[in-house]
Amino acid sequence: MDPNPASDADLWIAYDLFQAGRLWKEPMYTKLAYALATQIVKQEVVDLAGLGPMLLPGPQGFRTGDVTRLNPSYLPLPLLRGLAHEMPDGPWTKLAQSAERMIRVTSPRGYAPDWAAYRTKENGQFVVDPNNGDTGSYDAIRVYLWAGMTASSDPLARPWLDALSGMRQSVAQTGLPPEKVQVTTGAASGEGPLSYWGALAPYFKALNDERGLGLARAHLEALIAPPGAGREPVYYDRVLGLFGGGFVEGRYRFDENGRLLPNWRSAC
């Protein structure tokens, strides 16, 4: 409905509708999912020379000359696998490969950037985003979350995690995630908020990093503290806490085809 929607929201809505249609056996959700996913392909997926299909952050305003701006956090691998499973003739499998290459190339020190860019001249290459530079912070923290939630049997799961080793090293050295990192140099600053721990909990679990996971769990307890027990978590903290905390508690997971597998119980 928005003339320039955020493509990650579109991706999540299409994916959620596919999963809702399957889990609740509601054909209308599946029909809506196909309609939205088709629009994503038409309006928000482009073919970049030397790379292949890639998701624009939105339909308009992200291509200037031969430079296309991209957001690495907009491409959760489980969602791309789920869409590929539902629409095998679509660009989703190749898009997953393009996304893995983007994460790998734009994270030279093991830290994901908030934004990146791709220049199509000279066979194509990733470059530093012309608007936001090489900072990795509040957008990029989601890249670690999606990597941690990807099924270990996915062939891209391990390469994706391996490309993001810097955050693990930072927490191992200092006991906390940096708020901001200059991804080309690895220079870090500040202390990440509670939301970072929510995003990093599945990442540490996927890496079998018990110390990191223990630190994340301890910080996540602040998100479920009773009212009046301390600072009330802000929206972003709470949402990423639900994503990450729910995952490490085993409330849901994704299989290698990207299907959502909720741990539903019969009792409330």
FILOMAR-156255 format. One record per atom (N, C-alpha, C, CB): residue in three letters; x, y, z. Coordinates in steps of 0.2 Angstrom, whole numbers, padded with zeros to 4 digits, always signed. Glycine has a CB too. Layout:
<atoms>
ALAXYZ ...
</atoms>
This chain:
<atoms>
MET+0004-0006+0000 MET+0000+0000+0000 MET+0004+0006+0000 MET-0005+0000+0006 ASP+0010+0006+0003 ASP+0015+0011+0003 ASP+0018+0012-0004 ASP+0020+0011+0009 PRO+0019+0018-0006 PRO+0022+0019-0013 PRO+0029+0017-0013 PRO+0021+0026-0016 ASN+0032+0017-0007 ASN+0039+0015-0007 ASN+0040+0010-0001 ASN+0044+0021-0007 PRO+0038+0004-0001 PRO+0038+0000+0005 PRO+0045-0002+0007 PRO+0033-0006+0005 ALA+0046-0004+0013 ALA+0053-0007+0015 ALA+0052-0015+0013 ALA+0054-0007+0023 SER+0057-0017+0009 SER+0056-0024+0006 SER+0057-0029+0011 SER+0062-0024+0000 ASP+0061-0028+0017 ASP+0061-0033+0022 ASP+0054-0034+0025 ASP+0066-0031+0027 ALA+0050-0029+0026 ALA+0044-0030+0028 ALA+0039-0034+0023 ALA+0040-0023+0030 ASP+0040-0032+0017 ASP+0036-0036+0012 ASP+0038-0044+0012 ASP+0038-0033+0005 LEU+0045-0045+0013 LEU+0048-0052+0013 LEU+0045-0056+0019 LEU+0055-0052+0013 TRP+0045-0052+0025 TRP+0042-0056+0031 TRP+0035-0057+0030 TRP+0044-0051+0037 ILE+0031-0052+0027 ILE+0024-0053+0027 ILE+0022-0059+0022 ILE+0020-0047+0025 ALA+0025-0059+0016 ALA+0024-0064+0012 ALA+0026-0071+0015 ALA+0028-0063+0005 TYR+0032-0071+0018 TYR+0034-0078+0021 TYR+0029-0080+0027 TYR+0041-0077+0024 ASP+0027-0075+0031 ASP+0022-0077+0036 ASP+0016-0079+0034 ASP+0021-0070+0041 LEU+0013-0076+0028 LEU+0007-0078+0025 LEU+0008-0086+0022 LEU+0005-0074+0019 PHE+0013-0087+0019 PHE+0014-0094+0017 PHE+0014-0099+0023 PHE+0021-0095+0013 GLN+0018-0097+0028 GLN+0018-0102+0034 GLN+0011-0102+0038 GLN+0023-0099+0039 ALA+0007-0097+0038 ALA+0001-0097+0041 ALA-0004-0101+0037 ALA-0002-0090+0042 GLY-0004-0100+0030 GLY-0008-0104+0026 GLY-0006-0112+0027 GLY-0007-0103+0019 ARG+0000-0114+0028 ARG+0002-0121+0029 ARG+0000-0123+0036 ARG+0009-0122+0028 LEU+0001-0119+0041 LEU+0000-0122+0048 LEU-0007-0122+0050 LEU+0004-0117+0052 TRP-0011-0117+0047 TRP-0018-0116+0049 TRP-0022-0119+0043 TRP-0020-0109+0051 LYS-0019-0121+0038 LYS-0023-0124+0032 LYS-0028-0119+0030 LYS-0027-0131+0034 GLU-0026-0113+0028 GLU-0030-0107+0026 GLU-0028-0105+0019 GLU-0030-0102+0031 PRO-0031-0107+0014 PRO-0029-0106+0007 PRO-0029-0098+0006 PRO-0034-0109+0002 MET-0033-0094+0009 MET-0033-0087+0007 MET-0026-0084+0009 MET-0039-0084+0011 TYR-0023-0086+0015 TYR-0017-0084+0017 TYR-0011-0086+0011 TYR-0014-0087+0023 THR-0012-0092+0009 THR-0007-0094+0004 THR-0008-0090-0003 THR-0008-0102+0002 LYS-0014-0089-0005 LYS-0015-0085-0011 LYS-0013-0078-0010 LYS-0023-0084-0012 LEU-0013-0075-0004 LEU-0011-0068-0003 LEU-0003-0068-0003 LEU-0013-0065+0004 ALA+0000-0073+0000 ALA+0007-0074+0000 ALA+0010-0074-0007 ALA+0009-0080+0003 TYR+0007-0078-0012 TYR+0009-0078-0019 TYR+0008-0071-0022 TYR+0005-0083-0023 ALA+0003-0068-0021 ALA+0002-0061-0024 ALA+0007-0056-0021 ALA-0005-0059-0022 LEU+0009-0056-0015 LEU+0014-0052-0012 LEU+0021-0054-0015 LEU+0014-0051-0005 ALA+0022-0060-0015 ALA+0029-0062-0017 ALA+0030-0061-0024 ALA+0030-0070-0016 THR+0025-0061-0028 THR+0025-0060-0035 THR+0027-0052-0036 THR+0019-0061-0039 GLN+0024-0048-0032 GLN+0025-0041-0032 GLN+0032-0039-0030 GLN+0020-0037-0028 ILE+0035-0043-0025 ILE+0042-0042-0023 ILE+0047-0043-0029 ILE+0043-0046-0017 VAL+0045-0049-0032 VAL+0050-0050-0038 VAL+0050-0045-0043 VAL+0048-0057-0041 LYS+0044-0042-0045 LYS+0043-0038-0050 LYS+0046-0031-0048 LYS+0035-0037-0052 GLN+0045-0029-0042 GLN+0046-0022-0040 GLN+0053-0021-0036 GLN+0041-0019-0036 GLU+0055-0026-0032 GLU+0060-0025-0027 GLU+0066-0030-0028 GLU+0058-0026-0021 VAL+0066-0034-0033 VAL+0072-0038-0035 VAL+0075-0036-0042 VAL+0070-0046-0035 VAL+0081-0035-0042 VAL+0085-0033-0048 VAL+0090-0038-0049 VAL+0087-0026-0047 ASP+0092-0038-0056 ASP+0098-0043-0058 ASP+0104-0038-0058 ASP+0096-0047-0064 LEU+0109-0039-0054 LEU+0115-0035-0054 LEU+0121-0039-0058 LEU+0117-0033-0047 ALA+0123-0035-0063 ALA+0129-0038-0067 ALA+0134-0041-0063 ALA+0131-0033-0072 GLY+0136-0047-0064 GLY+0142-0050-0060 GLY+0140-0052-0053 GLY+0147-0044-0059 LEU+0134-0052-0051 LEU+0131-0054-0045 LEU+0125-0059-0046 LEU+0130-0048-0040 GLY+0120-0056-0049 GLY+0114-0060-0050 GLY+0108-0056-0046 GLY+0115-0067-0047 PRO+0103-0060-0045 PRO+0097-0056-0042 PRO+0099-0054-0035 PRO+0091-0061-0041 MET+0096-0048-0033 MET+0097-0045-0027 MET+0091-0041-0025 MET+0104-0040-0027 LEU+0090-0040-0018 LEU+0084-0037-0016 LEU+0086-0030-0014 LEU+0081-0040-0009 LEU+0082-0025-0018 LEU+0082-0018-0016 LEU+0079-0017-0009 LEU+0079-0014-0022 PRO+0082-0012-0006 PRO+0078-0010+0001 PRO+0071-0008+0000 PRO+0082-0005+0004 GLY+0070-0005-0006 GLY+0063-0003-0008 GLY+0063-0002-0015 GLY+0061+0004-0004 PRO+0057-0001-0018 PRO+0056-0001-0025 PRO+0060+0006-0028 PRO+0049+0000-0027 GLN+0060+0011-0025 GLN+0062+0017-0027 GLN+0068+0020-0023 GLN+0057+0022-0028 GLY+0073+0024-0026 GLY+0077+0028-0023 GLY+0084+0025-0021 GLY+0074+0031-0017 PHE+0085+0019-0023 PHE+0091+0015-0021 PHE+0096+0014-0026 PHE+0090+0009-0017 ARG+0095+0017-0032 ARG+0100+0016-0038 ARG+0101+0022-0041 ARG+0096+0011-0043 THR+0108+0024-0041 THR+0110+0030-0044 THR+0116+0029-0048 THR+0113+0035-0038 GLY+0115+0030-0055 GLY+0120+0028-0060 GLY+0121+0020-0059 GLY+0127+0032-0058 ASP+0128+0018-0058 ASP+0129+0011-0058 ASP+0130+0009-0051 ASP+0136+0010-0062 VAL+0128+0013-0046 VAL+0128+0011-0039 VAL+0121+0009-0036 VAL+0132+0016-0035 THR+0121+0003-0033 THR+0115+0001-0030 THR+0116+0000-0023 THR+0112-0006-0033 ARG+0112+0004-0019 ARG+0113+0003-0011 ARG+0109-0003-0009 ARG+0110+0010-0008 LEU+0111-0007-0004 LEU+0109-0013-0001 LEU+0109-0013+0006 LEU+0112-0019-0004 ASN+0104-0017+0009 ASN+0104-0018+0016 ASN+0105-0025+0018 ASN+0098-0015+0020 PRO+0111-0027+0021 PRO+0112-0034+0022 PRO+0107-0038+0027 PRO+0119-0035+0025 SER+0104-0034+0031 SER+0100-0036+0036 SER+0093-0038+0034 SER+0099-0031+0042 TYR+0091-0036+0027 TYR+0085-0037+0024 TYR+0084-0044+0021 TYR+0084-0032+0019 LEU+0089-0048+0022 LEU+0089-0055+0019 LEU+0090-0061+0023 LEU+0094-0055+0013 PRO+0085-0062+0028 PRO+0086-0068+0032 PRO+0086-0075+0028 PRO+0080-0068+0037 LEU+0091-0079+0028 LEU+0092-0085+0024 LEU+0086-0089+0025 LEU+0098-0088+0026 PRO+0083-0091+0031 PRO+0077-0095+0032 PRO+0071-0092+0028 PRO+0075-0096+0039 LEU+0070-0086+0027 LEU+0065-0083+0023 LEU+0066-0085+0016 LEU+0064-0076+0024 LEU+0072-0084+0013 LEU+0073-0085+0006 LEU+0072-0092+0005 LEU+0080-0083+0005 ARG+0074-0097+0009 ARG+0073-0104+0008 ARG+0066-0106+0008 ARG+0077-0108+0014 GLY+0062-0103+0013 GLY+0055-0104+0013 GLY+0051-0102+0007 GLY+0052-0100+0019 LEU+0053-0096+0004 LEU+0050-0093-0002 LEU+0052-0098-0008 LEU+0052-0086-0003 ALA+0058-0100-0008 ALA+0060-0105-0013 ALA+0057-0111-0013 ALA+0068-0106-0013 HIS+0055-0114-0007 HIS+0051-0120-0006 HIS+0044-0119-0009 HIS+0051-0122+0001 GLU+0041-0113-0008 GLU+0034-0112-0010 GLU+0034-0110-0017 GLU+0031-0107-0006 MET+0039-0106-0020 MET+0039-0104-0027 MET+0046-0106-0030 MET+0038-0096-0027 PRO+0047-0112-0032 PRO+0053-0115-0034 PRO+0055-0112-0041 PRO+0053-0122-0035 ASP+0051-0109-0044 ASP+0053-0105-0051 ASP+0055-0098-0050 ASP+0047-0106-0056 GLY+0055-0096-0044 GLY+0057-0089-0042 GLY+0064-0088-0041 GLY+0053-0086-0036 PRO+0066-0082-0040 PRO+0073-0081-0039 PRO+0077-0082-0033 PRO+0075-0073-0041 TRP+0073-0085-0028 TRP+0075-0085-0021 TRP+0081-0089-0020 TRP+0069-0088-0017 THR+0082-0095-0023 THR+0088-0099-0022 THR+0094-0095-0024 THR+0088-0105-0025 LYS+0094-0092-0030 LYS+0100-0088-0032 LYS+0100-0081-0028 LYS+0099-0086-0040 LEU+0095-0079-0026 LEU+0095-0073-0021 LEU+0099-0075-0015 LEU+0088-0070-0020 ALA+0098-0081-0012 ALA+0101-0083-0006 ALA+0109-0083-0007 ALA+0099-0090-0004 GLN+0111-0086-0013 GLN+0118-0086-0015 GLN+0121-0079-0016 GLN+0119-0090-0021 SER+0117-0074-0019 SER+0120-0067-0019 SER+0120-0064-0012 SER+0115-0063-0024 ALA+0115-0066-0008 ALA+0116-0063-0001 ALA+0122-0065+0003 ALA+0109-0064+0003 GLU+0123-0072+0002 GLU+0129-0075+0006 GLU+0135-0072+0003 GLU+0129-0082+0005 ARG+0136-0070-0003 ARG+0142-0067-0006 ARG+0142-0060-0003 ARG+0141-0067-0014 MET+0137-0056-0003 MET+0137-0050+0000 MET+0139-0050+0007 MET+0130-0047-0001 ILE+0136-0054+0011 ILE+0139-0054+0018 ILE+0146-0056+0019 ILE+0135-0060+0022 ARG+0148-0061+0015 ARG+0155-0063+0015 ARG+0160-0057+0013 ARG+0156-0069+0011 VAL+0158-0054+0007 VAL+0163-0049+0005 VAL+0163-0042+0009 VAL+0161-0047-0003 THR+0157-0040+0011 THR+0156-0034+0015 THR+0158-0034+0022 THR+0149-0031+0014 SER+0160-0040+0024 SER+0162-0041+0031 SER+0169-0043+0032 SER+0157-0046+0035 PRO+0174-0039+0029 PRO+0181-0042+0029 PRO+0184-0043+0036 PRO+0185-0037+0025 ARG+0182-0040+0041 ARG+0184-0041+0048 ARG+0180-0045+0052 ARG+0186-0034+0051 GLY+0174-0048+0049 GLY+0170-0052+0053 GLY+0164-0048+0056 GLY+0173-0056+0058 TYR+0163-0042+0054 TYR+0157-0038+0056 TYR+0153-0036+0050 TYR+0160-0032+0060 ALA+0146-0037+0051 ALA+0142-0035+0045 ALA+0141-0027+0045 ALA+0135-0038+0046 PRO+0140-0024+0040 PRO+0138-0017+0039 PRO+0131-0016+0039 PRO+0141-0014+0033 ASP+0129-0010+0042 ASP+0122-0008+0041 ASP+0119-0008+0034 ASP+0120-0001+0045 TRP+0124-0005+0030 TRP+0122-0004+0023 TRP+0128-0005+0019 TRP+0120+0004+0021 ALA+0127-0007+0013 ALA+0132-0009+0008 ALA+0130-0006+0001 ALA+0134-0016+0008 ALA+0134-0006-0004 ALA+0133-0004-0011 ALA+0136-0009-0016 ALA+0134+0003-0012 TYR+0133-0009-0022 TYR+0136-0013-0027 TYR+0137-0009-0033 TYR+0132-0019-0028 ARG+0143-0009-0036 ARG+0144-0005-0042 ARG+0145-0010-0048 ARG+0151-0001-0041 THR+0141-0009-0053 THR+0140-0014-0058 THR+0146-0013-0064 THR+0134-0013-0062 LYS+0150-0008-0064 LYS+0155-0007-0068 LYS+0161-0012-0067 LYS+0158+0000-0068 GLU+0165-0013-0072 GLU+0170-0018-0072 GLU+0169-0024-0069 GLU+0176-0014-0068 ASN+0164-0028-0071 ASN+0161-0034-0069 ASN+0158-0034-0062 ASN+0167-0039-0069 GLY+0157-0029-0059 GLY+0154-0028-0053 GLY+0158-0029-0047 GLY+0148-0033-0053 GLN+0157-0025-0042 GLN+0160-0026-0035 GLN+0156-0023-0030 GLN+0167-0023-0036 PHE+0157-0025-0024 PHE+0154-0022-0018 PHE+0158-0016-0016 PHE+0153-0027-0012 VAL+0155-0011-0014 VAL+0159-0005-0011 VAL+0155-0002-0005 VAL+0159+0001-0017 VAL+0159+0002-0002 VAL+0156+0005+0005 VAL+0150+0009+0003 VAL+0161+0010+0008 ASP+0145+0009+0007 ASP+0139+0013+0005 ASP+0140+0020+0005 ASP+0133+0011+0011 PRO+0138+0024+0000 PRO+0140+0031-0001 PRO+0136+0036+0004 PRO+0138+0033-0008 ASN+0131+0033+0007 ASN+0127+0037+0012 ASN+0129+0036+0019 ASN+0119+0036+0011 ASN+0129+0030+0021 ASN+0130+0028+0028 ASN+0137+0026+0030 ASN+0125+0023+0030 GLY+0142+0025+0025 GLY+0149+0023+0026 GLY+0149+0016+0028 GLY+0151+0027+0031 ASP+0154+0014+0032 ASP+0155+0007+0033 ASP+0153+0005+0040 ASP+0163+0005+0032 THR+0149+0009+0043 THR+0147+0007+0050 THR+0142+0001+0051 THR+0143+0013+0053 GLY+0143-0003+0056 GLY+0139-0009+0057 GLY+0136-0008+0064 GLY+0143-0015+0057 SER+0130-0007+0065 SER+0127-0006+0071 SER+0119-0008+0072 SER+0127+0002+0073 TYR+0115-0004+0072 TYR+0108-0006+0074 TYR+0104-0010+0068 TYR+0104+0000+0076 ASP+0106-0009+0062 ASP+0103-0013+0057 ASP+0107-0020+0056 ASP+0104-0009+0050 ALA+0114-0019+0057 ALA+0118-0025+0056 ALA+0117-0030+0061 ALA+0125-0023+0055 ILE+0115-0028+0067 ILE+0114-0033+0072 ILE+0109-0039+0070 ILE+0112-0030+0079 ARG+0105-0037+0066 ARG+0100-0042+0064 ARG+0103-0048+0059 ARG+0094-0039+0060 VAL+0109-0046+0056 VAL+0112-0051+0052 VAL+0114-0057+0056 VAL+0118-0048+0048 TYR+0117-0055+0062 TYR+0119-0061+0066 TYR+0113-0065+0069 TYR+0123-0058+0072 LEU+0108-0062+0070 LEU+0102-0065+0072 LEU+0099-0070+0067 LEU+0096-0060+0074 TRP+0099-0068+0061 TRP+0096-0072+0055 TRP+0101-0078+0054 TRP+0095-0068+0049 ALA+0108-0077+0055 ALA+0113-0082+0054 ALA+0112-0087+0059 ALA+0120-0079+0054 GLY+0111-0085+0065 GLY+0110-0090+0071 GLY+0104-0094+0070 GLY+0110-0086+0077 MET+0099-0091+0067 MET+0092-0095+0067 MET+0092-0100+0061 MET+0087-0090+0067 THR+0097-0099+0056 THR+0097-0104+0050 THR+0098-0111+0052 THR+0102-0101+0045 ALA+0095-0115+0049 ALA+0096-0123+0051 ALA+0103-0124+0049 ALA+0091-0127+0046 SER+0106-0128+0053 SER+0113-0130+0053 SER+0114-0134+0046 SER+0116-0134+0059 SER+0109-0138+0044 SER+0109-0142+0038 SER+0109-0138+0032 SER+0104-0147+0038 ASP+0108-0132+0032 ASP+0108-0127+0026 ASP+0115-0127+0024 ASP+0104-0120+0027 PRO+0116-0128+0017 PRO+0123-0127+0015 PRO+0126-0121+0015 PRO+0123-0129+0008 LEU+0122-0115+0016 LEU+0125-0109+0017 LEU+0126-0106+0024 LEU+0121-0104+0013 ALA+0123-0110+0029 ALA+0123-0109+0036 ALA+0130-0108+0039 ALA+0120-0114+0040 ARG+0135-0112+0038 ARG+0141-0112+0040 ARG+0145-0106+0037 ARG+0145-0118+0040 PRO+0145-0106+0030 PRO+0149-0100+0027 PRO+0146-0093+0030 PRO+0148-0100+0020 TRP+0140-0093+0031 TRP+0137-0086+0033 TRP+0139-0085+0040 TRP+0129-0087+0033 LEU+0139-0090+0045 LEU+0142-0089+0051 LEU+0149-0087+0051 LEU+0141-0095+0056 ASP+0153-0091+0047 ASP+0160-0090+0047 ASP+0162-0083+0045 ASP+0164-0095+0042 ALA+0158-0080+0041 ALA+0159-0073+0038 ALA+0158-0068+0044 ALA+0155-0071+0033 LEU+0155-0070+0050 LEU+0153-0065+0055 LEU+0157-0066+0061 LEU+0145-0066+0056 SER+0163-0069+0061 SER+0167-0071+0067 SER+0169-0065+0071 SER+0173-0075+0065 GLY+0169-0059+0069 GLY+0171-0053+0073 GLY+0167-0052+0079 GLY+0171-0047+0068 MET+0161-0052+0078 MET+0157-0051+0084 MET+0158-0056+0090 MET+0149-0051+0082 ARG+0159-0062+0088 ARG+0161-0067+0093 ARG+0167-0065+0097 ARG+0161-0074+0090 GLN+0172-0063+0093 GLN+0179-0061+0095 GLN+0178-0055+0100 GLN+0184-0060+0090 SER+0174-0050+0098 SER+0173-0044+0102 SER+0170-0046+0109 SER+0169-0039+0099 VAL+0165-0050+0109 VAL+0162-0052+0115 VAL+0167-0056+0120 VAL+0155-0056+0114 ALA+0171-0061+0116 ALA+0175-0065+0120 ALA+0181-0060+0124 ALA+0179-0070+0115 GLN+0182-0055+0120 GLN+0188-0051+0123 GLN+0185-0046+0128 GLN+0191-0047+0117 THR+0179-0043+0127 THR+0177-0038+0132 THR+0171-0039+0136 THR+0175-0032+0127 GLY+0167-0045+0134 GLY+0161-0047+0138 GLY+0155-0043+0136 GLY+0163-0045+0145 LEU+0156-0039+0130 LEU+0150-0035+0128 LEU+0151-0034+0121 LEU+0149-0029+0132 PRO+0145-0034+0117 PRO+0145-0032+0110 PRO+0146-0024+0109 PRO+0139-0034+0106 PRO+0150-0022+0104 PRO+0151-0015+0103 PRO+0145-0012+0100 PRO+0157-0014+0098 GLU+0143-0006+0101 GLU+0137-0003+0098 GLU+0138-0002+0091 GLU+0135+0004+0102 LYS+0144+0001+0089 LYS+0146+0002+0082 LYS+0153-0001+0081 LYS+0146+0010+0081 VAL+0153-0003+0074 VAL+0160-0005+0072 VAL+0161-0002+0065 VAL+0160-0013+0071 GLN+0167+0000+0063 GLN+0169+0001+0057 GLN+0171-0005+0053 GLN+0175+0007+0056 VAL+0167-0008+0049 VAL+0168-0014+0047 VAL+0174-0015+0042 VAL+0162-0017+0043 THR+0177-0010+0039 THR+0183-0011+0035 THR+0189-0011+0039 THR+0183-0005+0030 THR+0189-0008+0045 THR+0195-0008+0050 THR+0194-0013+0056 THR+0197-0001+0052 GLY+0188-0014+0058 GLY+0187-0018+0064 GLY+0187-0013+0070 GLY+0192-0023+0065 ALA+0187-0007+0070 ALA+0187-0002+0075 ALA+0180-0002+0078 ALA+0190+0005+0073 ALA+0180-0003+0085 ALA+0174-0004+0088 ALA+0173+0002+0094 ALA+0173-0011+0092 SER+0167+0004+0095 SER+0165+0009+0100 SER+0158+0008+0103 SER+0166+0016+0097 GLY+0158+0010+0109 GLY+0151+0010+0113 GLY+0150+0003+0115 GLY+0146+0012+0109 GLU+0144+0002+0119 GLU+0141-0004+0122 GLU+0134-0005+0119 GLU+0141-0004+0129 GLY+0133-0011+0116 GLY+0127-0012+0113 GLY+0122-0013+0118 GLY+0127-0019+0109 PRO+0115-0011+0116 PRO+0110-0011+0121 PRO+0107-0018+0122 PRO+0104-0006+0118 LEU+0102-0019+0125 LEU+0099-0026+0126 LEU+0097-0029+0120 LEU+0093-0025+0131 SER+0095-0025+0115 SER+0092-0028+0109 SER+0098-0032+0106 SER+0090-0023+0104 TYR+0104-0030+0106 TYR+0110-0034+0103 TYR+0110-0041+0106 TYR+0116-0030+0105 TRP+0109-0041+0113 TRP+0110-0048+0116 TRP+0104-0052+0114 TRP+0109-0047+0124 GLY+0098-0050+0113 GLY+0093-0053+0110 GLY+0095-0056+0103 GLY+0087-0049+0109 ALA+0098-0052+0099 ALA+0100-0054+0092 ALA+0105-0059+0092 ALA+0102-0048+0088 LEU+0110-0058+0097 LEU+0116-0063+0097 LEU+0115-0069+0100 LEU+0121-0059+0101 ALA+0110-0070+0104 ALA+0108-0077+0108 ALA+0108-0082+0103 ALA+0102-0076+0112 PRO+0104-0082+0097 PRO+0105-0088+0093 PRO+0111-0089+0089 PRO+0099-0087+0087 TYR+0115-0083+0088 TYR+0121-0083+0085 TYR+0126-0087+0089 TYR+0124-0076+0084 PHE+0126-0086+0096 PHE+0131-0089+0100 PHE+0129-0097+0101 PHE+0131-0086+0107 LYS+0122-0098+0100 LYS+0120-0105+0101 LYS+0122-0109+0095 LYS+0112-0105+0101 ALA+0122-0106+0089 ALA+0124-0109+0083 ALA+0131-0110+0082 ALA+0122-0105+0077 LEU+0135-0106+0086 LEU+0142-0107+0086 LEU+0144-0111+0092 LEU+0145-0100+0087 ASN+0140-0114+0096 ASN+0141-0118+0102 ASN+0146-0114+0106 ASN+0144-0125+0100 ASP+0145-0108+0107 ASP+0148-0103+0111 ASP+0145-0103+0118 ASP+0150-0096+0108 GLU+0146-0107+0123 GLU+0142-0107+0129 GLU+0143-0101+0133 GLU+0144-0113+0133 ARG+0149-0098+0133 ARG+0150-0092+0137 ARG+0146-0086+0134 ARG+0158-0090+0137 GLY+0147-0085+0127 GLY+0143-0080+0124 GLY+0135-0081+0125 GLY+0144-0080+0117 LEU+0133-0087+0124 LEU+0126-0088+0125 LEU+0124-0087+0133 LEU+0124-0096+0124 GLY+0128-0089+0137 GLY+0127-0088+0144 GLY+0126-0080+0146 GLY+0132-0091+0149 LEU+0130-0076+0143 LEU+0130-0069+0144 LEU+0124-0066+0141 LEU+0136-0065+0140 ALA+0122-0069+0135 ALA+0116-0066+0131 ALA+0110-0068+0136 ALA+0115-0070+0125 ARG+0109-0074+0138 ARG+0104-0076+0143 ARG+0103-0072+0149 ARG+0104-0084+0145 ALA+0109-0070+0152 ALA+0109-0066+0158 ALA+0106-0059+0156 ALA+0116-0065+0161 HIS+0108-0056+0151 HIS+0105-0050+0149 HIS+0098-0050+0147 HIS+0110-0047+0143 LEU+0096-0055+0144 LEU+0089-0056+0141 LEU+0084-0056+0147 LEU+0088-0062+0137 GLU+0087-0058+0153 GLU+0082-0059+0159 GLU+0080-0052+0161 GLU+0086-0061+0165 ALA+0083-0046+0159 ALA+0081-0040+0160 ALA+0075-0038+0156 ALA+0087-0035+0158 LEU+0074-0042+0150 LEU+0068-0040+0146 LEU+0062-0043+0149 LEU+0070-0043+0139 ILE+0062-0048+0153 ILE+0056-0051+0156 ILE+0056-0050+0163 ILE+0057-0059+0155 ALA+0059-0045+0166 ALA+0059-0043+0173 ALA+0052-0040+0174 ALA+0065-0038+0175 PRO+0049-0041+0180 PRO+0043-0038+0182 PRO+0043-0030+0181 PRO+0040-0040+0188 PRO+0037-0027+0180 PRO+0037-0020+0180 PRO+0039-0017+0187 PRO+0030-0017+0179 GLY+0043-0011+0186 GLY+0046-0008+0192 GLY+0052-0011+0194 GLY+0041-0009+0197 ALA+0055-0016+0191 ALA+0061-0019+0193 ALA+0067-0016+0190 ALA+0061-0027+0191 GLY+0066-0011+0185 GLY+0072-0008+0182 GLY+0069-0004+0176 GLY+0077-0013+0180 ARG+0074-0002+0172 ARG+0072+0002+0166 ARG+0067-0003+0161 ARG+0078+0004+0162 GLU+0062+0000+0159 GLU+0057-0003+0155 GLU+0060-0004+0148 GLU+0050+0001+0154 PRO+0061-0010+0145 PRO+0064-0011+0138 PRO+0060-0007+0133 PRO+0064-0018+0136 VAL+0064-0004+0128 VAL+0061+0000+0123 VAL+0059-0005+0117 VAL+0066+0005+0120 TYR+0055-0003+0112 TYR+0052-0007+0107 TYR+0058-0012+0104 TYR+0049-0003+0102 TYR+0063-0009+0102 TYR+0068-0013+0098 TYR+0071-0018+0103 TYR+0074-0008+0095 ASP+0072-0016+0109 ASP+0075-0021+0114 ASP+0070-0027+0114 ASP+0076-0018+0120 ARG+0064-0025+0115 ARG+0059-0031+0117 ARG+0058-0035+0110 ARG+0052-0027+0119 VAL+0057-0032+0105 VAL+0056-0036+0099 VAL+0062-0041+0097 VAL+0055-0032+0092 LEU+0068-0039+0097 LEU+0074-0043+0096 LEU+0074-0048+0102 LEU+0080-0039+0095 GLY+0072-0046+0108 GLY+0072-0051+0113 GLY+0067-0056+0112 GLY+0071-0047+0120 LEU+0062-0055+0110 LEU+0057-0060+0108 LEU+0059-0065+0103 LEU+0050-0057+0106 PHE+0062-0062+0097 PHE+0065-0066+0092 PHE+0070-0071+0095 PHE+0068-0061+0086 GLY+0075-0068+0098 GLY+0081-0072+0100 GLY+0080-0076+0106 GLY+0087-0067+0101 GLY+0076-0073+0111 GLY+0075-0077+0117 GLY+0070-0083+0115 GLY+0072-0073+0122 GLY+0065-0082+0111 GLY+0060-0087+0109 GLY+0064-0093+0106 GLY+0055-0084+0105 PHE+0069-0091+0102 PHE+0073-0096+0098 PHE+0077-0100+0102 PHE+0077-0092+0092 VAL+0081-0097+0107 VAL+0085-0101+0111 VAL+0081-0105+0116 VAL+0091-0097+0114 GLU+0075-0103+0118 GLU+0071-0107+0122 GLU+0068-0113+0119 GLU+0066-0102+0125 GLY+0069-0113+0112 GLY+0066-0119+0108 GLY+0058-0118+0107 GLY+0066-0125+0112 ARG+0056-0112+0107 ARG+0049-0110+0105 ARG+0047-0111+0098 ARG+0047-0103+0108 TYR+0052-0110+0094 TYR+0051-0111+0086 TYR+0058-0112+0083 TYR+0048-0105+0083 ARG+0058-0115+0077 ARG+0064-0115+0073 ARG+0062-0116+0066 ARG+0068-0122+0075 PHE+0068-0116+0062 PHE+0067-0116+0054 PHE+0070-0122+0052 PHE+0069-0110+0051 ASP+0067-0126+0047 ASP+0070-0132+0045 ASP+0075-0130+0038 ASP+0065-0137+0043 GLU+0078-0134+0035 GLU+0082-0133+0030 GLU+0079-0130+0024 GLU+0086-0139+0028 ASN+0072-0131+0023 ASN+0068-0128+0018 ASN+0065-0121+0020 ASN+0063-0133+0016 GLY+0067-0119+0026 GLY+0065-0112+0028 GLY+0058-0113+0031 GLY+0065-0108+0023 ARG+0055-0119+0032 ARG+0048-0119+0035 ARG+0048-0117+0043 ARG+0045-0126+0034 LEU+0044-0114+0045 LEU+0043-0112+0052 LEU+0040-0118+0056 LEU+0039-0106+0053 LEU+0044-0120+0061 LEU+0042-0126+0065 LEU+0041-0123+0072 LEU+0047-0132+0065 PRO+0034-0121+0074 PRO+0033-0119+0081 PRO+0032-0125+0086 PRO+0027-0114+0081 ASN+0034-0123+0092 ASN+0034-0128+0097 ASN+0027-0127+0101 ASN+0040-0128+0102 TRP+0022-0129+0097 TRP+0015-0127+0100 TRP+0014-0133+0105 TRP+0010-0127+0095 ARG+0010-0130+0110 ARG+0008-0135+0116 ARG+0000-0134+0116 ARG+0011-0133+0123 SER-0003-0140+0119 SER-0010-0140+0119 SER-0013-0135+0124 SER-0013-0147+0120 ALA-0009-0134+0129 ALA-0012-0130+0135 ALA-0009-0123+0135 ALA-0010-0133+0142 CYS-0012-0118+0137 CYS-0010-0112+0138 CYS-0005-0111+0143 CYS-0016-0107+0139 
</atoms>
